Amino acid sequence: MNPNWDEDVDSDALLTPIASDEEDGEHKKKFPEFNQFIDIQKKIKLEVGMKFSNHKVFREAVQQYGIENGIDFLWVKSESKRITIKCKKGCGWRMHASHNEAENSFQIKTWTNIEHKDCGWSNKNTKASAKWLSLKYQDQIRDHKGKWENEPFINQVARDHKIFVSRFQVYRANKIAMEKLQGSHAAQYGLLWNYCEAVRLYNPGSTMKMKVEDNRFQRLYVCLDALKKGLKFCRPIIHLDGCFLKAGYGGQLLVAVGRDGNDNIFPIAYAAVEAELKDSWQWFLDLLLKDIEADRPPGYLGHLPKL
């Protein structure tokens, strides 16, 4: 065997066969281009000379190709300019792609043992990662609200792709997909300051109070100006209640509602707090009384007991 076999196979040169199309009197082969938005949704078809917009799109396409065809491969070389992969079982299946400077694309240059005849189907494919599962089954995960049970998820993957995945992989896939669909809870907390400023800007007169301890969110109080003004048309009674928040960080939601002239519920204010404690209720009601004091009907506060 030629000791430089790998280097010969992984050449960046691409032999261009003659095609029927002519440009400026010269015959040129038109290689297919991989559409990252359309082709990735279908069964992947690859060939020597196929062009990709960049190395990341190529990696995603070849990962899915390996899963669909039962090929578990190794990344021999993975760079922004060159990528080489080969079958883990050493059957001779090997692909090399590199950057095409002339066309500013990423292109498959060589591919050996294309049919992958000498190896069996790999039913434990390491390329079927939790991230890949989250993208492939994003719609189903959304339908199950991120709580697709492990066994049905695992069985569905086995039926679709003839591969086995672990419970931890499908658990992580559920979490990754929901974070992408809904956003990270931690990242959303970081947007609360902007949210408060936006409400004050576009709904002047609204009260937005946030309490932070040691640079960590603790409480948020909201009373919109339109609700303050509408309170004067409600009956002189306020209902208070609290309920659990079932998001990733938990907490408690405190609410104050009234009754309008049609006996319908009229929201006044609400607050997200760490727990339903005397201190959190005191904080909520102090802010509530300040908000309704200016526009209250005569005798409105007389019905509220002192804490």
C-alpha positions in Angstrom: 0.0 0.0 0.0 1.2 3.5 -0.8 2.3 5.1 2.4 1.0 8.4 1.1 -2.5 6.9 0.3 -4.4 9.3 2.6 -2.7 12.3 1.1 -3.4 11.1 -2.4 -7.1 10.4 -1.7 -7.6 13.7 0.2 -6.4 15.9 -2.6 -7.9 19.3 -2.9 -7.7 19.0 -6.7 -11.0 18.2 -8.5 -11.0 16.6 -12.0 -13.7 18.4 -13.9 -15.3 16.3 -16.7 -16.6 17.9 -19.8 -20.3 18.8 -19.9 -22.7 20.1 -22.5 -22.9 23.6 -21.2 -20.5 26.2 -22.7 -19.4 29.4 -21.2 -17.1 31.8 -23.2 -16.2 28.9 -25.5 -15.0 26.7 -22.7 -16.7 23.5 -21.6 -17.4 23.5 -17.9 -19.0 20.9 -15.6 -21.9 22.3 -13.6 -21.8 20.8 -10.2 -24.9 20.6 -8.0 -25.3 23.1 -5.2 -26.7 22.0 -1.8 -29.5 24.2 -0.6 -29.2 24.3 3.2 -32.9 25.3 3.7 -34.6 22.8 1.2 -32.2 19.8 0.8 -31.6 19.4 4.5 -35.3 18.7 4.9 -35.2 15.7 2.4 -33.2 12.5 2.2 -29.6 13.7 1.7 -28.0 13.1 -1.7 -24.3 13.8 -2.0 -21.8 13.4 -4.9 -18.3 14.4 -5.8 -18.2 18.0 -6.8 -21.3 19.1 -4.9 -20.9 22.6 -3.5 -22.0 24.0 -0.1 -22.2 27.6 1.1 -19.6 26.9 3.9 -18.0 24.2 5.9 -20.7 24.3 8.6 -23.5 23.5 6.1 -21.3 20.6 4.8 -20.8 19.2 8.3 -24.6 19.3 8.9 -25.3 17.6 5.6 -22.8 14.8 5.9 -23.8 14.2 9.5 -27.4 13.6 8.4 -26.2 11.5 5.4 -24.2 9.2 7.8 -27.3 8.7 10.0 -29.6 8.0 7.1 -27.2 5.5 5.5 -26.1 3.8 8.7 -22.5 5.1 8.5 -20.7 6.0 11.7 -17.6 8.0 10.7 -14.7 9.8 12.3 -13.7 13.4 11.7 -10.1 12.8 10.5 -9.7 16.5 9.8 -12.2 19.2 10.6 -11.1 22.7 9.7 -12.8 25.7 8.2 -10.9 25.1 4.9 -10.7 21.3 4.9 -12.8 18.4 6.2 -12.0 14.7 5.9 -14.1 11.9 7.3 -13.8 8.1 7.2 -15.8 5.1 8.3 -15.1 4.0 11.9 -14.9 0.4 10.9 -12.0 1.0 8.4 -13.8 -0.3 5.3 -12.3 2.4 3.0 -15.3 4.7 2.9 -13.7 8.1 3.0 -14.7 11.6 1.9 -12.7 14.8 1.6 -14.0 18.3 1.0 -12.3 21.7 1.0 -12.8 25.4 0.2 -13.1 26.4 -3.4 -11.4 29.8 -3.6 -12.5 30.5 -7.2 -16.2 30.1 -6.4 -16.1 30.9 -2.6 -17.8 27.6 -1.8 -17.1 24.4 0.1 -16.9 21.4 -2.2 -16.6 17.6 -2.1 -13.3 16.8 -3.8 -12.8 13.0 -3.3 -15.0 10.1 -2.2 -13.9 6.5 -2.0 -16.0 3.3 -1.5 -19.2 5.4 -2.1 -21.5 2.4 -1.8 -20.2 1.5 1.6 -20.5 -2.2 0.7 -18.0 -3.7 3.1 -19.7 -2.6 6.4 -23.0 -3.4 8.0 -25.5 -0.8 9.2 -24.3 1.0 12.3 -27.3 1.1 14.7 -25.4 3.0 17.4 -24.4 6.1 15.4 -22.5 8.7 17.4 -23.6 11.4 14.9 -27.2 11.1 16.2 -26.5 13.6 19.0 -29.0 15.3 21.3 -28.6 18.5 19.2 -29.4 16.6 16.0 -32.4 14.9 17.6 -33.7 18.3 18.8 -33.6 19.7 15.3 -35.0 16.6 13.5 -37.9 16.1 15.9 -38.5 19.8 16.8 -42.2 19.7 15.7 -43.0 16.6 17.7 -41.2 17.9 20.8 -43.2 21.2 20.5 -46.5 19.2 20.2 -45.6 17.4 23.4 -44.6 20.7 25.0 -41.1 19.5 25.7 -42.3 16.5 27.7 -42.1 13.8 25.1 -41.6 10.6 27.2 -38.4 8.7 26.7 -39.7 5.4 25.5 -42.0 6.7 22.7 -39.2 9.1 21.6 -36.6 6.4 21.5 -38.9 4.0 19.6 -39.8 6.7 17.0 -36.1 7.3 16.3 -35.5 3.6 15.9 -38.4 3.3 13.4 -37.3 6.3 11.4 -33.6 5.8 11.3 -32.8 2.3 12.5 -30.6 3.6 15.3 -30.7 3.3 19.1 -30.4 6.4 21.2 -30.2 6.6 25.0 -32.7 8.1 27.5 -30.2 10.9 28.3 -30.0 11.8 24.6 -33.8 12.2 24.2 -34.0 14.0 27.6 -31.4 16.5 26.4 -33.1 16.8 23.0 -36.4 17.8 24.6 -34.6 20.5 26.6 -32.5 21.8 23.7 -35.6 22.0 21.4 -37.7 23.9 24.0 -34.9 26.3 24.8 -34.7 27.1 21.1 -38.4 27.4 20.7 -39.1 29.4 23.9 -35.7 30.8 24.6 -33.5 30.1 27.6 -35.2 31.0 30.9 -32.0 32.6 32.2 -31.6 34.7 29.1 -35.2 35.9 29.4 -34.6 37.1 33.0 -31.8 39.2 31.5 -34.3 41.1 29.3 -36.6 42.2 32.2 -34.9 45.6 32.6 -35.5 46.3 28.9 -39.1 45.1 29.3 -39.8 47.5 32.2 -38.3 50.4 30.3 -40.4 49.6 27.2 -43.6 49.5 29.3 -42.8 52.8 30.9 -42.0 54.3 27.5 -45.1 53.1 25.6 -47.6 53.1 28.5 -46.7 56.1 30.6 -48.1 56.1 34.1 -47.6 52.3 34.5 -45.8 51.0 37.5 -42.9 48.5 37.0 -40.9 47.6 40.0 -38.2 45.0 40.1 -36.3 43.7 43.2 -32.9 42.2 42.7 -30.6 40.7 45.4 -27.0 39.9 44.8 -27.5 40.6 41.1 -30.2 37.9 40.9 -33.9 38.4 40.1 -36.2 38.2 43.1 -39.5 40.0 42.4 -41.3 41.9 39.7 -44.5 44.1 40.2 -46.6 45.2 37.2 -49.6 47.6 37.3 -50.5 49.1 33.9 -51.8 52.7 33.6 -54.9 51.6 31.6 -55.8 49.3 34.5 -55.4 52.0 37.1 -57.7 54.3 35.2 -60.3 51.5 34.6 -60.4 50.7 38.3 -62.7 53.7 39.0 -65.5 51.9 37.1 -65.2 48.7 39.2 -67.0 47.7 42.3 -65.3 48.7 45.6 -63.8 45.3 46.3 -60.5 43.7 45.5 -59.7 40.0 45.3 -56.3 38.7 46.1 -54.8 35.3 45.2 -51.6 33.5 44.5 -50.5 30.5 42.4 -47.4 28.5 41.6 -45.2 29.3 38.6 -44.3 26.1 36.9 -41.3 27.4 34.8 -37.8 26.2 35.3 -37.1 28.5 38.2 -40.4 28.2 40.0 -41.8 31.0 42.1 -45.2 32.4 42.9 -47.6 34.7 41.1 -49.6 37.1 43.2 -52.6 38.8 41.6 -55.1 41.5 42.5 -58.4 41.6 40.6 -61.6 43.6 40.8 -65.2 43.3 39.5 -66.5 45.6 36.8 -70.1 46.7 36.3 -70.9 43.5 34.4 -69.5 41.4 37.2 -66.5 40.4 35.0 -63.0 39.9 36.4 -60.9 43.1 36.0 -57.1 42.7 36.4 -55.5 45.4 38.5 -51.9 44.3 39.2 -49.7 41.2 39.5 -46.3 40.3 40.8 -43.9 37.4 40.3 -42.2 36.7 43.7 -39.9 34.0 45.1 -42.5 32.5 47.4 -45.9 33.2 49.0 -44.6 34.8 52.2 -45.8 37.5 54.5 -42.9 39.7 53.3 -43.7 39.2 49.6 -47.4 39.9 50.2 -46.5 43.0 52.2 -44.3 44.2 49.4 -47.0 43.5 46.8 -49.8 45.2 48.7 -47.8 48.3 49.6 -47.2 48.9 45.9 -50.8 48.1 45.0 -52.1 50.6 47.6 -49.9 53.4 46.2 -51.1 52.7 42.7 -54.8 52.8 43.4 -54.8 55.6 46.0 -54.7 58.5 43.5 -57.7 57.3 41.3 -59.7 55.4 43.9 -63.4 55.9 44.2 -64.6 57.4 47.6 -64.3 54.9 50.3 -62.5 52.4 48.1 -59.6 51.8 50.5 -61.8 51.7 53.5 -62.6 48.1 52.6 -59.0 47.0 52.6 -57.8 45.7 56.0 -54.4 46.7 57.4 -51.7 44.1 57.3 
